[in-house]
Amino acid sequence: MYYIAKSLELLGLFLIFFGFIRNLPDLMNPYDFIYGLVLFITGWIIEKYILK
């Protein structure tokens, strides 16, 4: 379960990063940011509260 939580966090950060890079001169797509943030927070909650 620990590796699943860390993988979700990493996937969320990659989505935010690549969404930013893809639209570099312009602002990033808000949906890319929201999807990445949801994945990251899900992994963080699993790691912090479920694996305690």
N, C-alpha and C positions, 0 to 999 in steps of 0.2 A: 504494500500500500504506500510505503514511503516513496518508492520509485515512480509510482503513478502520480503522486502529488507533485514531485519535483518535475516530472515530464509535463504536467499541465501548466506549471509555472513557466517553464522554459518555452513551451509552445505559445503561451500568451505573450511573453516578451518578444518572441520572434515575429508574431503577427503584428504587434505594435511597431517593431523596428522595420519590417518590410513594408508595412503600410505607409510609414513615414518616408522611406527611401523611394518607393514607387511614385509618390506624388511630390517629390522634393521641391520644385519651385513653388508649388501651391500648398495649401493646407491639406493635411491628411484627411482621408475619408472618415467621418465619425463612426461609421459602422465597423471599420477595421479596428478602431480604437476600442469600441465597446466590446467587440468579440474578444479581443486580446485581454482586456481588463477583466472580463467575466471568467475567462479561463485561468488567468493568473490568480484571481481572488478565490476561485474554487479550489485550486491547488493549495493555496495558502491556508484556507480554512481547514482542509483535510489534514494538512501537516500540523497546524497549531492546535486544533480542538479534537480531532478524531484520533490522532496518533499520540495523544498525550499520555 
